[in-house]
Amino acid sequence: MKRSIILLVLIFLFPSLFALDCSVSMGYQQKYTNGIAHDPIFVSLKVYQDIGNFQIYGKYQNEFHINSQTTAMPTQDYYTVGISYEVGNTMVVLEHMCQHPVISDYTIRGITGGYTKIGITISSSNQENNRL
């Protein structure tokens, strides 16, 4: 428990040293890919920085399950990095995401894949453009 608290404190302190904004989320999910059920528990860390009309961001997410000995076993990692540029009601985004299985007990569970994309969003108001 002490390690978890120290880790959360470090997660929030590290970005603040560089004036970055960050958030941590966790929860329960029901997710399927190609008929394969993902593990139900996830933890996600987002870090982002606004520089004028630009936003640079990164996100790390891990899926895991808790076995009968109440040990959390990670199974799937997701890494996302990107940059967006917003002018008025228009936003352009360049983003890369990759997903990697985690080796637990010398077994590989999960899926491998990812994408790189560039996109443009035109909305009726600035509030429609959701970053990250």
PEWONOR-V23951 format. One line per field, one symbol per residue. phi: phi as a letter, one per 40 degrees, with the letter a starting at -180 (. if undefined). psi: psi as a letter, one per 20 degrees, with the letter a starting at -180 (. if undefined). Layout:
phi: ???
psi: ???
This chain:
phi: .ccccccccccccdcccbfccaabbaibbbbbbfgcccccbbbbbbbaacbgccbbaaabbbbabbcccfbcbcbabbbbbaabbbbfcbbbbbabbbbbcbcbfgbcbhbbiiabababbbbcaccccccf
psi: ghhgggghghhhgghhhjkqqrqpqqaqqoppoljpprqipqpppppqppnciqpprqppqpqrrpahjkppoqhpqpppqrpqppocjpppppqppqppqpopkkppqaqqaarpqprpppriqhihopq.
